[in-house]
Each structure stands twice: as C-alpha cells, then as structure tokens.
C-alpha cells in the first residue's frame, strides 16, 4: 500500500473514531464576549464558547478547545437548522444557566454550524 493511501486511511479512521465517541448535547449562542470568566476584558476572538458548570469545573476548562457539530433541531421553529461542518471553539467563559452537556457558543461560531433563528440546537461534541 502506498504511503499516500496509508495517510488517507489514517485520516478517515481518525474521523470515524472521533464521531463514534462524540457526546450528545445542546448549544445556544450569546453576543457579549467581554468580560469573560476566564480572561476578564481580554479579547479572545469569536470562535469561543461558555461552558456549563460541570465542564467549566471552577475554571479548569479555560482555554480548552472543543469540536462541535450540529445534529438537529430542538424545537419546531427551524426544522432543519444545521449547516454542514464542524467547528472548534475555545472555552473562555462560564454559562451558569446552561444544563448538562450544553455550550453557549459565540454568535459567529453558532452561525457557522446552524441557522441562528433556531436559537438552540442539538449537537455532538468532543474535546479537541
């Protein structure tokens, strides 16, 4: 088997394994990014998220990256909210009102994987 085929096979296998281990959850979005619980008034860009209290773990999650993919709607408002692809966001804040396995994404990050009119979506996520 050629080296190129081995590399392609390894990339495909890695993608399949990461999706098989994905954790189901939900995502919403927010629009005011500073101050944040992790970085105060330092601008951290727009590919960011606030984590629920369990993931945030008293700040232990600050700076961690998560891969997130939209898997479907949570309500009837937008029956097919998902856009193709996966995003990677960095935890910069705490979402005290978020439930278990919920992320509050920046509006820019949410918009990359789903129609913002949905407001809340079903996701799968993994730590990157």
C-alpha positions as a printed Julia matrix, in Angstrom:
128×3 Matrix{Float64}:
   0.0    0.0    0.0
   1.39   3.39  -0.94
   2.24   5.96   1.69
  -0.49   8.27   0.4
  -3.12   5.56   0.82
  -1.97   4.86   4.36
  -2.23   8.56   5.24
  -5.72   8.85   3.71
  -6.84   5.69   5.5
  -5.5    7.01   8.83
  -7.32  10.33   8.4
 -10.6    8.59   7.59
 -10.23   6.21  10.54
  -9.49   9.1   12.9
 -12.6   10.97  11.74
 -14.79   7.9   12.2
 -13.42   7.19  15.67
 -13.87  10.79  16.81
 -17.51  10.81  15.64
 -18.19   7.46  17.3
 -17.01   8.88  20.63
 -18.9   12.17  20.33
 -21.05  13.29  23.27
 -24.6   14.46  22.53
 -25.7   17.82  23.9
 -27.24  21.16  23.01
 -25.95  24.58  22.05
 -27.26  28.14  22.23
 -25.44  31.4   21.48
 -24.57  34.7   23.11
 -23.35  38.06  21.82
 -21.43  39.86  24.62
 -17.97  38.33  24.89
 -16.2   40.54  27.43
 -15.75  40.42  30.25
 -15.4   36.66  30.44
 -14.92  34.46  33.49
 -11.59  33.15  32.19
  -9.96  36.2   30.65
 -11.67  39.29  32.04
 -11.59  42.09  29.47
  -9.03  40.45  27.14
 -10.49  39.89  23.66
 -10.35  36.2   22.77
 -11.77  36.44  19.26
 -15.07  34.98  18.1
 -14.56  31.21  17.89
 -15.32  30.92  21.59
 -17.84  29.39  23.97
 -19.11  29.43  27.52
 -19.28  26.03  29.21
 -21.87  24.64  31.57
 -20.78  24.47  35.24
 -19.77  20.78  35.07
 -17.47  21.24  32.06
 -16.25  24.64  33.31
 -15.18  22.93  36.56
 -14.27  26.09  38.52
 -12.18  27.4   35.62
 -10.29  24.2   34.8
 -11.79  24.28  31.28
 -10.48  27.78  30.49
  -8.55  27.59  27.22
  -9.67  24.07  26.31
 -10.88  23.51  22.78
 -13.97  21.54  21.74
 -15.07  20.29  18.34
 -18.8   20.8   17.89
 -21.16  19.62  15.14
 -24.87  20.38  14.75
 -27.02  17.24  14.62
 -30.56  18.64  14.57
 -33.26  20.93  15.92
 -34.56  21.15  19.47
 -37.88  22.76  18.51
 -40.28  23.13  15.61
 -39.28  26.73  14.8
 -36.5   25.83  12.37
 -36.96  22.18  11.38
 -33.55  21.85   9.65
 -31.18  24.32  11.31
 -27.87  22.53  10.68
 -25.25  23.7    8.25
 -22.52  21.34   7.12
 -19.31  21.02   9.01
 -17.76  21.12  12.4
 -16.26  24.0   14.34
 -13.62  24.22  17.02
 -14.21  26.68  19.85
 -12.19  27.63  22.9
 -13.74  27.89  26.36
 -13.48  31.46  27.65
 -16.48  31.76  29.94
 -18.93  30.09  32.31
 -22.58  29.66  31.38
 -24.18  29.36  34.84
 -27.66  28.76  33.38
 -26.56  26.06  30.95
 -27.64  22.49  31.54
 -25.52  19.37  31.39
 -23.77  18.92  28.03
 -24.77  22.42  26.89
 -22.48  25.03  25.37
 -23.27  28.69  24.83
 -21.41  29.5   21.61
 -20.47  32.9   20.26
 -23.0   34.01  17.68
 -20.31  33.72  14.98
 -19.47  30.13  15.93
 -23.15  29.11  16.16
 -23.83  30.68  12.74
 -21.14  28.54  11.13
 -22.92  25.29  12.05
 -26.58  26.34  12.3
 -29.21  28.91  11.47
 -29.21  31.42  14.37
 -33.01  31.67  14.09
 -33.15  28.2   15.68
 -31.79  29.61  18.96
 -30.99  26.15  20.34
 -29.71  23.08  18.5
 -28.74  19.51  19.18
 -25.01  18.89  18.89
 -22.27  16.32  19.24
 -19.0   17.41  20.79
 -15.54  16.2   21.73
 -12.63  17.85  23.44
 -10.14  18.75  20.7
